């Protein structure tokens, strides 16, 4: 049985759209310098947010199963846009930042690798169109 996701958007004037996902509403917009009201995130940046959300949730769930508690877990994502239209990401760089006990590093590395190589559907989709580089840093 397949799963279907539905997202709704309605035009709100200017360049702004109101979007609803799973009962949560937010606006998509562009900067004022591009003719918008800067009332919400840009669509391409949301792809990066989706990537971090997907892999982050994988890693958090795997670490919980492995009984690893981290003091902090954050992620940073950067992506390069092409110059020509349609402007697309040519490379995505994702950094996982952990503050944890050194003896837990192998389990953290295993969790991240499992997410990137087996579980994260967003990462897998993005890898079909551009490289997704990732690294782990310990604080």
C-alpha positions as CSV (number, residue, x, y, z in Angstrom):
1,X,0.0,0.0,0.0
2,X,1.5,3.4,-1.0
3,X,1.3,6.6,1.0
4,X,0.2,9.8,-0.6
5,X,1.1,13.2,0.8
6,X,-1.0,16.2,0.1
7,X,0.0,19.9,0.4
8,X,-2.3,22.8,-0.3
9,X,-1.3,26.3,-1.4
10,X,-3.4,29.4,-2.2
11,X,-2.3,32.6,-3.8
12,X,-2.4,35.5,-1.4
13,X,-1.3,38.4,-3.7
14,X,2.1,39.8,-4.6
15,X,4.2,36.7,-4.9
16,X,3.0,35.1,-1.6
17,X,1.3,31.8,-1.1
18,X,-0.3,30.4,2.0
19,X,0.6,26.7,2.4
20,X,-1.0,24.1,4.6
21,X,0.7,20.8,5.4
22,X,-0.8,18.4,8.0
23,X,-2.9,21.2,9.5
24,X,0.1,23.6,9.8
25,X,-0.1,26.9,7.9
26,X,2.8,29.1,6.7
27,X,3.6,31.5,3.9
28,X,6.0,31.0,1.0
29,X,7.4,34.3,-0.3
30,X,10.4,36.1,-1.7
31,X,12.5,39.0,-0.5
32,X,11.2,42.5,-0.9
33,X,14.0,43.2,-3.4
34,X,12.5,40.4,-5.6
35,X,9.0,41.8,-5.4
36,X,7.7,40.0,-2.4
37,X,6.8,40.8,1.2
38,X,9.4,38.6,2.8
39,X,6.5,36.9,4.7
40,X,7.9,33.4,4.6
41,X,10.7,31.1,3.5
42,X,11.8,30.5,-0.1
43,X,10.7,27.2,-1.7
44,X,14.2,26.0,-2.5
45,X,15.5,26.6,1.0
46,X,12.6,24.5,2.3
47,X,14.1,21.6,0.4
48,X,17.2,21.9,2.6
49,X,14.9,22.2,5.7
50,X,13.2,19.0,4.6
51,X,16.5,17.2,4.1
52,X,17.6,18.2,7.6
53,X,14.3,17.3,9.1
54,X,14.2,13.9,7.5
55,X,17.8,12.8,8.3
56,X,17.7,14.5,11.7
57,X,14.6,12.5,12.7
58,X,16.2,9.3,11.4
59,X,19.3,10.0,13.5
60,X,17.4,10.9,16.6
61,X,15.3,7.8,16.4
62,X,18.3,5.6,15.8
63,X,20.3,7.1,18.6
64,X,17.3,6.5,20.9
65,X,17.2,2.8,19.9
66,X,20.9,2.6,20.5
67,X,20.4,4.2,23.9
68,X,22.8,7.1,23.1
69,X,22.1,10.4,24.7
70,X,23.8,13.4,23.2
71,X,24.2,16.8,24.9
72,X,23.4,18.6,21.7
73,X,22.6,17.7,18.0
74,X,22.4,20.4,15.4
75,X,22.7,20.5,11.6
76,X,23.9,23.1,9.1
77,X,23.1,22.9,5.4
78,X,24.5,24.9,2.5
79,X,23.8,24.5,-1.2
80,X,25.2,26.2,-4.3
81,X,22.7,27.5,-6.9
82,X,23.5,27.5,-10.6
83,X,23.7,30.8,-12.4
84,X,21.3,30.0,-15.2
85,X,17.6,29.5,-15.1
86,X,16.1,27.3,-13.9
87,X,18.4,27.9,-10.9
88,X,18.9,24.5,-9.2
89,X,21.2,23.3,-6.5
90,X,24.5,22.0,-8.0
91,X,25.8,20.6,-4.7
92,X,24.4,20.3,-1.1
93,X,26.7,20.2,1.9
94,X,25.2,18.9,5.2
95,X,27.1,19.0,8.5
96,X,25.9,17.2,11.6
97,X,27.2,18.7,14.8
98,X,27.2,16.7,18.0
99,X,28.2,17.3,21.6
100,X,28.4,13.8,23.1
101,X,30.7,11.4,25.0
102,X,33.6,10.2,22.9
103,X,32.7,6.6,23.5
104,X,29.4,7.2,21.7
105,X,31.0,8.5,18.5
106,X,30.9,5.1,16.7
107,X,27.2,4.8,17.3
108,X,26.6,8.4,16.2
109,X,28.5,7.7,13.0
110,X,26.6,4.5,12.4
111,X,23.2,6.3,12.9
112,X,24.2,9.1,10.5
113,X,25.5,6.6,7.9
114,X,22.3,4.5,8.2
115,X,20.2,7.6,7.7
116,X,22.2,8.8,4.6
117,X,22.5,5.3,3.0
118,X,19.3,3.6,3.9
119,X,16.5,5.6,5.6
120,X,16.3,9.2,4.5
121,X,14.0,9.5,1.5
122,X,14.6,13.2,1.1
123,X,18.3,12.7,0.8
124,X,17.8,9.9,-1.6
125,X,15.6,12.0,-3.9
126,X,18.0,14.9,-3.8
127,X,21.0,12.7,-4.6
128,X,19.3,11.8,-7.9
129,X,19.7,15.4,-9.1
130,X,22.8,16.7,-7.3
131,X,25.5,15.6,-5.0
132,X,24.7,15.6,-1.3
133,X,27.9,15.7,0.8
134,X,27.8,15.2,4.5
135,X,30.1,15.2,7.4
136,X,30.0,14.8,11.2
137,X,31.7,17.3,13.6
138,X,32.0,16.9,17.3
139,X,31.9,20.0,19.6
